[in-house]
Amino acid sequence: MKTIKYLLIFVLSITTFISCDSLVDDTERTEDYDKGPNLIGFTKAEISVSGISNGNEYVFELPMQGVGPTINDATEDVTLNISVDPSSTAIEGTHFKLSASTMTFKASENYINKMPLTMLTEGILAPLAVNPYVVLNVTDVSGNFVDNGRTGQVKVNLLYLCFSNLAGTYDVEMRYVNPDAGTDTMHYGVDTINETGDGQYRTEAVGHWEVDGGPGAIGGTAGFDFTDVCNEITIPAQNLVNLYSNIVEGVAGESYIDPDTGIIKFHYTICAGYCREYWVTYTPK
């Protein structure tokens, strides 16, 4: 049975543009503005959504809203249609589906609504050379409303992530180099990788301390965070076990997964006044 995940695209900001030619007091309305229609549309002109290509369906809710000079006085509900623009590169039924093409905006709900868009991943093999996008248009708006000229159309980029399933127990082989101390040693142990989100993970060991002494050997939150995007590993800069000022960070382009064996190669540094360097091989048990 497919898993359906619901995500809400939050609006971070709405920018209001004011003409440089004539500034007016915020409490005043010009005669022309009072006569203008109310607008309705999406709250952003372009957004990106993402899902792992594992056969799941991901439902995203695209915020929409009505605005205008007389919207506070409006009492009638408003209906509108949503259509797919022919400029879309995403294919309906393959990359996405719409559960409804007609929407109603209620005066009692301040003309705020959310349009569901389902991203399909069945049969999609990521990574794609070019991610598709769907362009949606607002049409046939009823009442004293028209589609918003700026956001009466929205472009939704569909970003396909590779299936990732790295959680589990691994044998660990680590080479530790500390040039300042003249150290170049090998360390061996067992570690567990835990999933913290889609393609997001945390180990239970970091550096030679926790490979030798086990999780929590140096206090704090054991291990380090990393992400997997289509077998490419990224270890973002982070404080050592979320406690020390030392920074753990991956060497760009040097950490990856062998998709045939499941073996993970990590290359990261732990730096303060100087840097320790680690080459680590995780082999699934």
N, C-alpha and C positions, 0 to 999 in steps of 0.2 A: 504494500500500500504506500502510495506516495506521501511524503511529508509536505505539508504546506506551512510556510513560514510567513508571518505577517510583519511587515516593517513599515514604519511611518517616516516619510520624508519631511523633516522639520524645516520650516522657513527660518533662516537665520537673520535676515534683514529685509526691510522694504525701504528703498531709497525714494525720497520725494524730490522731484525736480522743480525748482522755482525759477521762473524767468528772470534774467538779469535786467530786463528792460523795465519791469514794474513790480516792485515789492509791495505787498499789501499786508495789513495786520491779519494774523492768523484767525481772528474772530470774525472777520468780514468776508462776505461773498461778493464776487462781481456779478453783474446782471447776466453776463454770458454764461458764467459757470452755473448759476442757478437754473438756467434753461437747458443745460447740457444733459445728456442721458446718463443713467447709471451704467457702470461697466461691470462685466463679470468675466472671470477667466481663471487661469492657473496663477499661483502666486510667484512662480518663477518661469522664465522662458526656456531654461535648459537644466536638466538634472541628470545624474548618473545613478544607476542601480546595479547591484551585482549579486551573483549567486554561483554556488559551486555546481559544476556540471556533473551531477550525480543522479539525475532523473527526477529530482525534486521540483516542485513548483513553488515559486516565491511570489507572494502577493504584496505589492507595494501600494500604499495609499497616497495619491498625489493631491495635495491640498489645493482647493479652489475657493474663491471668495468674490463677493460682490462689493463694489465701492462706488461712490458717486455723491453728487451734491444733494440729492433728495432721498438718499437711501434710508435715512432715519424716519422719514415719513411714509415710506413704502409699506404696504400691507399685503399685497398679493404675492403668492408663491410664484416662483419663476422656474420654467423648464428650459432645457437646452439639449442639444444633441452633440455627441462626440463622434468625429469621423477620423479615419486614418488617412493622412495625407499621402499622395502617390510618391512623394520624395523619400518616403521611408525605405530604408534598406533592410530592416527587420521584416520577416514574413509572418503574417498572422497565422496561428496554428502551428508554427514551427518554433518561433522565438518568443511569441507572446500571444495572449488572448485578452479580450475585453469581456467582462461579465455583464456589462450593460452599456448601451449606446445612448440612453436617455437619462438625464439626471434632473432632480428637483431640488430647488433651493428655497428653504422656508424663511419667511420673514421672522417667525418666532425663533429661528436659529441664527439670526443676523446674516442670512445669506452665505453661510459657511458650510462647505461640504468637502468630501474627499472622494476622488475617483479611483476605483481599484484597477490596477493593471497587474496581470499575472505574467511573470517571466517563466518561460518554459525551458527546461534543460534536457529533457529526454532526447537521446540521440545526438546531443551536441558534444563534440570532442574538443575540449579546450587544451591548449590555448588556440584561439582563432587568430588568423593573420590580421583580420580587421574586425573589431566588434561592431555588430549592427546597431542601428538606432531606429526608433519609431517616432514619427511626428504626428501629434494629435491636434485636431482643430476643433474649436468651439463653433457650432453653427446653430441656426434656427432658435435664437434666444427669444423668449416670450416677454410680454409686458414692456414696461418702460426701462428696459435694459438692452444693451448691445454688447457684443463680444469686445473684450479689452484689446485694444490695438497692439499693446506690448506683450501681453500674455494670453491672448486668445488662441495662441498656438504654443505648444510645448514640445521640445525635442528631448526624448528620453533615451540616453545611451545605455545599452544593455551590455554589461561587462561580465564575461564568463570566466569563472575561476576553475582551476582543475580540482578534481576530487582529491581530498587529502585525508589520510587516516594513519597518522604517525604515532598515536597514543600506544604505549606498551612498554615492555621491559627490554633493555639492550645491554649487551656486553660492551664495555668501554675500553678503548685503547687511546691513551693520551701522550703526546709529546709536549713537554713543557720546557720553554727556553726563557731564561732570564739573563740577558746579556750583561747587565750591571753586576750580577753576582757570579757570572761565569757558569750558570746552571744550564744543563741540557739533559733532561732525565725523562724516562718513560714511566707511566703510571697506568694501572689496570684496575678495573672495578665493574660494577653493575649500576645502571641508572634507569629511572623510570621517566618517561615523557608523558605529560598530562595535557589533554586538549582543553583550551580555555575559550575557544570560539572557532568559527569557521576558518580553517587554515591557520589558527593561532595556538601556540603551545608554550609550555614551560617545563624545563627539565627540573630534576631534583638535585643536580650537582653542577657546580661551576668551579672552574679552576682545579688545581691539584688537591686543594684542601678537602673538598667534598667528595672527590673521587676516592681519596685515601680514607677519609674519616667518616663519610656518609653524610646524608642530608642534615643541614643545620650545624655542621661542624664549626662554622664561624659565625653562627647566629643569624639573625635577620630572616628573610624569606628565601629558603633554599633554591638554588638553580638560577636560570636566566630565561627570559622570554625570547621567542623567535617566531617568525611566520614562514609559511610554505606557500609559494605561488607557483604552481606548475613545476614543482621539483627544484625551484630556486629558493634557497634559504636566505632570509634576512634576519640578522641579529641587531636590533636597533640599539642605540646608545642608552645605557641604563646604569643606575648605581648598583654596585656590587651588593647582591642579596638585599636590595632596597634599603640598605643601612649605611654603607660606607661611601665616602666621596670618590673612591676609585670607580672608574667608568669601564664597564664591559661593553664591547662593541665588535661586531663582525667585520672582517676584512672584506671589502666589497668584491663580490663576484667569486669568492673562494669557498662558499658553503653551498652544498647541494645534496640531492638525493639520487642514488642510482635506482631508477624505476624497476629494473629487472631483479635486483637483489634486496631492495629496501634498505640498503646501507646508507647511513647519513654521514656526510663529512662536514665537520665544523672547523672553521678557522677564525679565531677571535683573539682580541687583546684585552688585557686588564691594565689600565694605565692610571697612574697618579703622577708622582714626580718622574717616574720612569715607567716603561711598559713591559709587562710579561706577555708572552705570546704562546698560543695553544693551537695545536693541530690535533683534532679529536675524531676518532672513528667510532660510530655507534652501529653495532651489528645486531639485528633483531634476534632475540632468543627463541 
